[in-house]
Every structure is written in structure tokens, then in C-alpha cells.
Amino acid sequence: MAFVAVGLVVVGVAARRRTVAGEHPVTEDAEERARTEQEFAEAEAYEAKWREKDIERYRQERLP
């Protein structure tokens, strides 16, 4: 059981490192990093707005 848990943690950490490395390449400067962070923030805001609309649409479909 412990071997499985340790293996999952190692795989999770490795996956997270690859994700971070993919989001911010080594050659990226501060301006590019700020633009990338801004794009992610905008995408997350859009997603939150979309979820709210989706929840409202679901409620309207369920409760005529």
C-alpha cells in the first residue's frame, strides 16, 4: 500500500513540474511571463462566468 502511495506522489510531482515548465519556458522573460499570467487570469475569469451561465441555464431547464 505504501509503495503505491509513494508512486502516485512521485508521478504527481513529476506531472506538476512538466505543467509548470510548459507554462513558463526557460527563455521567457518577465514581460512574457506577466502576459502569460494575464492570459491565464482572463481564461479563468471567462470560465467562471461561463460556469455561472451554465448553472443558470441548467436551473431554467429543470424548473420550467
C-alpha beads as a LAMMPS data file, in Angstrom:
LAMMPS data file: protein, C-alpha beads

64 atoms
63 bonds

1 atom types
1 bond types

-500.0 500.0 xlo xhi
-500.0 500.0 ylo yhi
-500.0 500.0 zlo zhi

Masses

1 110.0

Atoms # bond

1 1 1 0.000 0.000 0.000
2 1 1 2.802 2.432 0.886
3 1 1 4.606 1.680 -2.380
4 1 1 1.508 2.592 -4.355
5 1 1 1.056 5.849 -2.421
6 1 1 4.696 6.856 -2.867
7 1 1 4.495 6.016 -6.567
8 1 1 1.409 8.190 -7.014
9 1 1 3.077 11.097 -5.226
10 1 1 6.169 10.821 -7.433
11 1 1 4.046 10.722 -10.593
12 1 1 2.002 13.701 -9.375
13 1 1 5.081 15.795 -8.628
14 1 1 6.602 14.957 -12.000
15 1 1 3.380 15.879 -13.802
16 1 1 3.181 19.194 -11.929
17 1 1 6.776 20.051 -12.844
18 1 1 6.069 19.384 -16.515
19 1 1 2.970 21.571 -16.355
20 1 1 4.861 24.464 -14.770
21 1 1 7.708 24.052 -17.258
22 1 1 5.217 24.090 -20.126
23 1 1 3.526 27.237 -18.864
24 1 1 6.783 29.138 -18.370
25 1 1 9.665 28.142 -20.676
26 1 1 13.199 28.915 -19.507
27 1 1 13.684 31.520 -22.245
28 1 1 10.652 33.511 -21.096
29 1 1 11.418 36.991 -19.748
30 1 1 9.450 38.918 -17.105
31 1 1 7.226 40.676 -19.649
32 1 1 6.287 37.425 -21.371
33 1 1 5.662 35.774 -18.015
34 1 1 3.350 38.624 -16.966
35 1 1 1.468 38.353 -20.269
36 1 1 1.108 34.593 -19.814
37 1 1 -0.202 35.070 -16.272
38 1 1 -2.658 37.715 -17.548
39 1 1 -3.910 35.331 -20.237
40 1 1 -4.422 32.593 -17.659
41 1 1 -6.293 35.003 -15.379
42 1 1 -8.536 36.099 -18.245
43 1 1 -9.220 32.488 -19.188
44 1 1 -10.112 31.592 -15.606
45 1 1 -12.445 34.609 -15.343
46 1 1 -14.161 33.598 -18.585
47 1 1 -14.509 30.029 -17.336
48 1 1 -16.069 31.214 -14.060
49 1 1 -18.549 33.400 -15.961
50 1 1 -19.374 30.502 -18.283
51 1 1 -20.000 28.179 -15.332
52 1 1 -22.401 30.679 -13.774
53 1 1 -24.344 30.932 -17.039
54 1 1 -24.331 27.144 -17.394
55 1 1 -25.703 26.702 -13.866
56 1 1 -28.449 29.240 -14.564
57 1 1 -29.319 27.561 -17.868
58 1 1 -29.480 24.184 -16.110
59 1 1 -31.834 25.593 -13.464
60 1 1 -34.098 27.035 -16.162
61 1 1 -34.216 23.704 -17.983
62 1 1 -35.025 21.813 -14.788
63 1 1 -37.615 24.269 -13.491
64 1 1 -39.870 25.396 -16.339

Bonds

1 1 1 2
2 1 2 3
3 1 3 4
4 1 4 5
5 1 5 6
6 1 6 7
7 1 7 8
8 1 8 9
9 1 9 10
10 1 10 11
11 1 11 12
12 1 12 13
13 1 13 14
14 1 14 15
15 1 15 16
16 1 16 17
17 1 17 18
18 1 18 19
19 1 19 20
20 1 20 21
21 1 21 22
22 1 22 23
23 1 23 24
24 1 24 25
25 1 25 26
26 1 26 27
27 1 27 28
28 1 28 29
29 1 29 30
30 1 30 31
31 1 31 32
32 1 32 33
33 1 33 34
34 1 34 35
35 1 35 36
36 1 36 37
37 1 37 38
38 1 38 39
39 1 39 40
40 1 40 41
41 1 41 42
42 1 42 43
43 1 43 44
44 1 44 45
45 1 45 46
46 1 46 47
47 1 47 48
48 1 48 49
49 1 49 50
50 1 50 51
51 1 51 52
52 1 52 53
53 1 53 54
54 1 54 55
55 1 55 56
56 1 56 57
57 1 57 58
58 1 58 59
59 1 59 60
60 1 60 61
61 1 61 62
62 1 62 63
63 1 63 64
